[in-house]
Amino acid sequence: MAEVLVLVDHVDGDVRKSTLEALTAAARLGEPAAVFVGAGAQGAAEVLGRHGATTVYAVESPEVAEHLVAPTAEVLAQLVQEHSPAAVLLPSSNDGKEIAARLAIKTSSGLVTDAVDVAPADGGGVQTVQSVFAGSYTVTSVVAQGCPVVTLKPNSVPVEETGGGAATVQAVDAQVSDAAKAARITERKEKAASGRPSLTEAAIVVSGGRGTGGDFAPVEALADSLGAAVGASRAAVDAGWYPHSSQVGQTGVSVSPQLYVAAGISGAIQHRAGMQTSKTIVAVNKDPEAPIFELVDYGVVGDLFTVLPQATEEISRRKG
Ligand SMILES: Cc1cc2nc3c(=O)[nH]c(=O)nc-3n(C[C@H](O)[C@H](O)[C@H](O)COP(=O)(O)OP(=O)(O)OC[C@H]3O[C@@H](n4cnc5c(N)ncnc54)[C@H](O)[C@@H]3O)c2cc1C
């Protein structure tokens, strides 16, 4: 069975959920093999192996890890040349998409970005599914040339532990051109930690919209009682009430948690595009005609400043 390369997204060796999703998807197409850039491949081999990777290609050279995306694209092209994989999967992050585009050019391959599903195509190759125009159309495509390069949207594929033990780590002798090293990373600063899970990886997300009037305290209190991440509508972030990085929707992040709570959010199509695949959706809105109620599992018609504190109190009481 041909290998399927998965570029590992990690923070100082901690593998992100998007990589586990990509490994799960890769197992449908062939034999998943992880490509780990930077220090920490050995430490990550267990989690990568448990999620299906048989091999971890470790690229520790500072020439790759300390530069921007270009060297990673070159190393992936080198691995595609050496191993002829069935596909290369990357996360649909800004870096992931830029690396994917460079890789596709270097290997004369077809590229699909923001896929929400992958499967073996009839007659060979890889079939991808994209959800476009705010989720109103589903596009199915098959890459017709080269080694399919696919970026996967976060939270599109449920993570499965498809593997056995730890993956075998294999060092890669990276050949990086001078041109690829033109831009070097000089400093990395970690954002002040909020203590909440990351928005794209959280099992529960509580989001606030214009209906909060800028007061996110009840949204944050409910989120904290549930161990949830906090999201926001574009109206809320455009008003400066919450950081842009928290925007859920077509032009923000896509989330697909077990539970999504929308408080004071009307349910515009652009917002839905980023949360409609959540497993259970709850909305609190004082307008019974709000469009968000068309897609909810549970709807509460009421003032969020009354409903959210009551819910928070009850959750805290039950947790003891
Ligand atoms: C190209 C494009 C891209 C976009 N991308 C995004 C995107 O990524 N994400 C996104 O969210 N939007 C996006 N938008 C904007 C989107 O169209 C909506 O304008 C936006 O989602 C509205 O945000 P909202 O629901 O918070 O505000 P509103 O639509 O104003 O809704 C506020 C809701 O709060 C309710 N409410 C008010 N007070 C209370 C209260 N006290 N208690 C309970 N309910 C209350 C109201 O009944 C109302 O339903 C995009 C728009 C365009 C054109």
The ligand as a Gaussian input file, in Angstrom:
#p B3LYP/6-31G(d) Opt

LIG

0 1
 C      -18.378000      38.335000       2.925000
 C      -18.919000      38.255000       4.333000
 C      -18.297000      37.430000       5.234000
 C      -18.786000      37.315000       6.534000
 N      -18.159000      36.470000       7.414000
 C      -18.704000      36.292000       8.637000
 C      -18.129000      35.382000       9.558000
 O      -17.117000      34.732000       9.284000
 N      -18.720000      35.228000      10.764000
 C      -19.845000      35.917000      11.134000
 O      -20.332000      35.728000      12.260000
 N      -20.380000      36.821000      10.294000
 C      -19.832000      37.032000       9.072000
 N      -20.376000      37.966000       8.246000
 C      -21.401000      38.880000       8.789000
 C      -22.780000      38.269000       8.841000
 O      -23.441000      38.497000       7.600000
 C      -23.615000      38.912000       9.966000
 O      -23.649000      40.302000       9.757000
 C      -23.087000      38.637000      11.357000
 O      -22.867000      37.245000      11.535000
 C      -24.093000      39.134000      12.378000
 O      -23.604000      38.952000      13.666000
 P      -24.618000      38.779000      14.885000
 O      -25.467000      37.584000      14.641000
 O      -23.800000      38.824000      16.125000
 O      -25.440000      40.138000      14.827000
 P      -26.958000      40.397000      14.419000
 O      -27.262000      39.821000      13.090000
 O      -27.178000      41.839000      14.627000
 O      -27.782000      39.558000      15.483000
 C      -27.818000      39.850000      16.839000
 C      -28.846000      38.913000      17.457000
 O      -28.829000      39.078000      18.848000
 C      -30.160000      38.992000      19.324000
 N      -30.186000      39.686000      20.615000
 C      -30.051000      41.021000      20.857000
 N      -30.026000      41.260000      22.181000
 C      -30.151000      40.056000      22.797000
 C      -30.175000      39.632000      24.150000
 N      -30.037000      40.510000      25.160000
 N      -30.326000      38.305000      24.413000
 C      -30.457000      37.407000      23.417000
 N      -30.434000      37.750000      22.106000
 C      -30.260000      39.063000      21.806000
 C      -31.003000      39.644000      18.261000
 O      -32.345000      39.175000      18.323000
 C      -30.284000      39.181000      16.995000
 O      -30.836000      37.975000      16.483000
 C      -19.909000      38.081000       6.938000
 C      -20.524000      38.919000       6.011000
 C      -20.052000      39.012000       4.733000
 C      -20.740000      39.901000       3.750000

